[in-house]
Amino acid sequence: MKYIEKKVEDPRTGAEIGLHIVSGLQVDYINNSTFVTISSFVSKDKKQGGKDSLSVNTFTIPGSPDWDAIPYEWALSELVKAQPEDFVPETYIGYVNPYMFAGGKIKDQ
């Protein structure tokens, strides 16, 4: 299984998280939207050691993978795309920046 490796600050706790895996995925081909839930862990070592995820966030991705694509791999590649220069993040409590994983590396477990 593939995952995103990038150290970021968890928006809810402020703790540093570094391993992010797809724990849920829904593709809506009719409305051209994808919903991906990412479980984030402190590190790969901690996850392999049986530790629980520190946070879980759901992202809405505009668009959907081609029929011949592997949906979770497509979703990971969308999540690591660069944040557009004109993007302005929201500021309300509970907001999760959809570009949180921009520049992250997709790796194989």
VMD Tcl script that draws the C-alpha trace (Angstrom):
set ca {
  {0.00 0.00 0.00}
  {1.21 3.50 -0.80}
  {1.25 6.43 1.59}
  {2.29 10.08 1.81}
  {5.40 10.94 3.78}
  {5.54 14.54 4.94}
  {6.02 16.09 8.35}
  {3.18 18.48 9.11}
  {1.54 19.88 12.21}
  {-1.75 18.22 13.07}
  {-4.32 21.04 12.92}
  {-6.28 19.70 15.91}
  {-3.50 18.81 18.37}
  {-0.44 20.68 17.14}
  {1.59 17.44 17.21}
  {3.96 16.57 14.36}
  {2.68 13.79 12.08}
  {4.67 12.24 9.26}
  {2.89 9.21 7.74}
  {-0.47 9.59 6.01}
  {-2.48 6.67 4.61}
  {-5.83 6.37 2.87}
  {-8.33 4.91 5.30}
  {-11.46 5.66 3.28}
  {-12.27 6.60 -0.28}
  {-15.46 7.44 -2.14}
  {-15.54 8.33 -5.82}
  {-18.62 10.03 -7.25}
  {-18.26 9.68 -11.01}
  {-21.60 11.31 -11.75}
  {-20.82 14.54 -9.85}
  {-17.07 14.31 -10.56}
  {-15.92 14.45 -6.93}
  {-13.70 12.29 -4.75}
  {-13.76 12.12 -0.96}
  {-10.67 10.69 0.69}
  {-10.14 10.09 4.39}
  {-6.53 10.15 5.52}
  {-5.32 8.64 8.78}
  {-2.10 10.28 9.98}
  {0.50 8.72 12.23}
  {3.52 10.14 14.04}
  {5.83 8.01 11.87}
  {6.10 4.82 9.86}
  {7.89 3.14 12.78}
  {5.08 4.02 15.19}
  {2.42 2.68 12.82}
  {4.35 -0.53 12.25}
  {4.73 -0.76 16.03}
  {0.94 -0.89 16.37}
  {0.28 2.67 17.45}
  {-3.02 4.30 16.50}
  {-3.40 7.22 14.14}
  {-3.07 10.64 15.73}
  {-5.56 12.30 13.43}
  {-8.10 11.56 10.70}
  {-9.11 14.15 8.10}
  {-11.42 13.96 5.10}
  {-10.60 15.88 1.94}
  {-12.86 16.67 -1.02}
  {-11.01 16.50 -4.31}
  {-12.65 18.08 -7.32}
  {-12.59 15.50 -10.09}
  {-12.43 11.74 -10.22}
  {-9.87 9.21 -11.43}
  {-10.03 7.72 -14.89}
  {-11.69 4.30 -15.00}
  {-8.34 2.59 -15.60}
  {-6.58 4.36 -12.67}
  {-6.18 2.96 -9.18}
  {-8.39 5.36 -7.19}
  {-6.36 5.53 -3.98}
  {-3.13 6.14 -5.90}
  {-4.85 8.88 -7.91}
  {-6.14 10.48 -4.69}
  {-2.65 10.45 -3.14}
  {-1.19 12.11 -6.25}
  {-3.87 14.82 -6.06}
  {-3.18 15.47 -2.37}
  {0.55 16.14 -2.90}
  {0.02 18.69 -5.69}
  {1.39 22.18 -5.10}
  {-0.83 24.78 -3.51}
  {-1.90 27.38 -6.10}
  {-0.32 30.81 -5.58}
  {-3.72 32.50 -5.32}
  {-5.11 30.01 -2.77}
  {-6.23 31.62 0.50}
  {-6.81 29.15 3.35}
  {-9.89 29.52 5.53}
  {-9.47 30.48 9.18}
  {-12.39 28.88 11.04}
  {-11.92 26.34 13.85}
  {-11.69 22.82 12.50}
  {-10.61 23.90 9.02}
  {-8.15 21.54 7.31}
  {-6.08 22.99 4.47}
  {-6.69 20.80 1.38}
  {-3.04 21.39 0.44}
  {-1.72 20.10 3.78}
  {0.30 17.41 1.98}
  {1.55 19.58 -0.92}
  {5.09 18.57 -1.79}
  {4.86 15.31 0.16}
  {6.44 12.13 -1.17}
  {4.37 9.12 -2.17}
  {6.06 5.95 -0.97}
  {5.35 2.22 -0.85}
  {4.96 0.41 2.48}
}
mol new
graphics top color blue
foreach p $ca { graphics top sphere $p radius 0.5 }
foreach p [lrange $ca 0 end-1] q [lrange $ca 1 end] { graphics top cylinder $p $q radius 0.2 }
display resetview
